[in-house]
């Protein structure tokens, strides 16, 4: 079972298992699909987002490992994006989110995308309207291009194209 609303909760009710509800009035976004996961992350980049993670009165509890600060090379260009600790950026990042320890090679363009932890993007790569999974590698000159209503996905640990190790 994967979906709470369509499978898990109905299964509890069918088997007379104890079920409880809580009236939640805050921000909520169901991220049960690729599209909704991408949309939820892109909402972080909207300055009018009701979930303002920059609000000092709203503590965020996390278990991020201690990493060095992000590093932007002289070839890096960043606009309207969130980049966290451990990232190395030598390319262009536009309206995107880079999770911890992501590497972006020179000449690469990341646009309207979400890059998960430890992903490596080679040189001269285009990633547009996509989610790149944790530990994924996209070799030099690769292209992962989706559309606003059709997000492309590179899965966990997937390797696309040739890498320097080969």
C-alpha positions as CSV (number, residue, x, y, z in Angstrom):
1,X,0.0,0.0,0.0
2,X,1.3,3.4,-1.0
3,X,-1.4,6.0,-0.8
4,X,-2.9,6.9,2.6
5,X,-6.1,8.4,1.4
6,X,-6.9,5.7,-1.2
7,X,-5.4,2.6,0.4
8,X,-4.1,2.8,4.0
9,X,-7.0,4.5,5.7
10,X,-9.7,2.5,3.9
11,X,-7.9,-0.7,4.9
12,X,-7.9,0.4,8.5
13,X,-11.6,1.1,8.3
14,X,-12.4,-2.1,6.5
15,X,-10.7,-4.1,9.2
16,X,-12.1,-2.1,12.1
17,X,-8.7,-0.9,13.2
18,X,-8.5,2.1,15.5
19,X,-8.3,5.3,13.4
20,X,-8.0,8.9,14.6
21,X,-8.3,12.3,13.0
22,X,-6.8,15.6,13.7
23,X,-8.1,19.0,12.4
24,X,-5.1,20.6,10.8
25,X,-5.4,24.2,9.7
26,X,-1.9,24.9,8.5
27,X,-0.3,24.5,5.1
28,X,-0.8,21.1,3.5
29,X,0.3,19.6,0.2
30,X,-0.2,16.0,-0.7
31,X,3.0,14.9,-2.4
32,X,1.8,11.5,-3.5
33,X,2.6,12.0,-7.2
34,X,5.7,13.2,-9.1
35,X,3.9,16.3,-10.2
36,X,2.7,17.3,-6.7
37,X,6.2,16.6,-5.2
38,X,7.7,18.9,-7.8
39,X,5.0,21.6,-7.3
40,X,5.5,21.5,-3.5
41,X,9.2,22.1,-3.9
42,X,8.8,24.8,-6.4
43,X,6.4,26.6,-4.0
44,X,9.4,27.1,-1.7
45,X,10.8,29.4,-4.3
46,X,7.7,31.6,-4.3
47,X,8.2,34.6,-2.0
48,X,4.4,34.5,-1.2
49,X,4.5,30.9,-0.2
50,X,2.5,30.4,3.0
51,X,5.2,28.0,4.3
52,X,8.0,30.6,4.8
53,X,11.1,28.6,5.9
54,X,12.9,31.9,6.4
55,X,10.7,32.8,9.3
56,X,12.9,32.7,12.5
57,X,9.9,32.1,14.7
58,X,9.2,28.8,12.9
59,X,11.8,26.3,13.9
60,X,12.8,23.5,11.5
61,X,13.9,20.3,13.1
62,X,16.2,18.2,10.9
63,X,19.0,15.8,11.0
64,X,21.2,17.2,8.3
65,X,24.8,16.0,8.5
66,X,27.4,18.7,9.1
67,X,28.8,19.7,5.7
68,X,30.9,22.5,4.5
69,X,29.1,25.5,3.1
70,X,28.1,25.5,-0.6
71,X,30.8,26.6,-3.0
72,X,30.1,28.7,-6.1
73,X,32.8,28.9,-8.7
74,X,33.5,32.0,-10.8
75,X,31.5,30.3,-13.6
76,X,28.4,29.7,-11.4
77,X,25.2,31.7,-12.0
78,X,22.3,31.4,-9.5
79,X,18.9,33.1,-9.7
80,X,15.8,32.4,-7.6
81,X,17.0,29.2,-6.2
82,X,17.8,27.4,-2.9
83,X,21.1,25.7,-2.5
84,X,22.1,24.0,0.7
85,X,25.3,22.9,2.4
86,X,27.9,20.7,0.7
87,X,27.0,21.8,-2.9
88,X,29.5,22.6,-5.5
89,X,28.2,24.7,-8.4
90,X,30.1,25.6,-11.6
91,X,27.0,25.9,-13.8
92,X,23.8,27.9,-14.0
93,X,21.0,27.3,-11.5
94,X,17.6,29.0,-12.3
95,X,14.5,28.6,-10.1
96,X,15.7,25.3,-8.7
97,X,16.4,23.5,-5.4
98,X,19.7,21.7,-4.8
99,X,19.8,19.4,-1.8
100,X,22.9,18.7,0.2
101,X,26.1,17.6,-1.4
102,X,25.0,18.1,-5.0
103,X,27.7,18.7,-7.7
104,X,26.9,20.8,-10.8
105,X,29.6,20.8,-13.6
106,X,30.7,23.8,-15.6
107,X,28.4,24.8,-18.5
108,X,25.4,22.9,-17.1
109,X,22.0,24.6,-16.8
110,X,19.5,23.5,-14.1
111,X,16.1,25.1,-14.5
112,X,12.8,24.6,-12.7
113,X,14.1,21.4,-11.1
114,X,14.8,19.7,-7.9
115,X,18.1,17.9,-7.3
116,X,18.2,15.4,-4.5
117,X,21.1,14.7,-2.1
118,X,24.5,13.5,-3.5
119,X,23.5,13.8,-7.1
120,X,26.3,14.6,-9.6
121,X,25.5,16.6,-12.7
122,X,28.4,16.6,-15.3
123,X,29.6,19.3,-17.6
124,X,27.3,20.9,-20.2
125,X,24.2,19.1,-19.0
126,X,20.7,20.5,-19.3
127,X,18.1,19.6,-16.6
128,X,14.8,21.4,-17.0
129,X,11.4,20.6,-15.2
130,X,12.9,17.5,-13.6
131,X,13.5,15.7,-10.4
132,X,16.9,14.1,-10.1
133,X,17.0,11.4,-7.5
134,X,19.4,10.9,-4.6
135,X,22.9,9.6,-5.7
136,X,22.0,9.9,-9.4
137,X,24.7,10.7,-11.9
138,X,24.1,12.5,-15.2
139,X,27.2,12.4,-17.4
140,X,28.6,15.2,-19.5
141,X,26.4,16.6,-22.2
142,X,23.3,14.9,-20.9
143,X,19.8,16.2,-21.3
144,X,16.9,15.6,-18.9
145,X,14.0,17.8,-20.1
146,X,10.4,17.7,-19.0
147,X,7.5,20.2,-19.2
148,X,5.5,22.1,-16.6
149,X,2.8,19.4,-16.6
150,X,5.1,16.4,-17.4
151,X,8.1,16.3,-15.0
152,X,11.0,14.2,-16.0
153,X,12.6,11.9,-13.4
154,X,16.0,10.4,-12.9
155,X,15.6,7.8,-10.2
156,X,17.6,7.0,-7.1
157,X,21.2,6.0,-8.0
158,X,20.5,6.0,-11.7
159,X,23.4,6.8,-14.0
160,X,22.7,8.5,-17.4
161,X,25.5,8.8,-19.9
162,X,29.2,8.3,-19.5
163,X,31.0,9.3,-16.4
164,X,34.7,10.1,-15.7
165,X,35.1,6.7,-14.0
166,X,34.4,4.8,-17.2
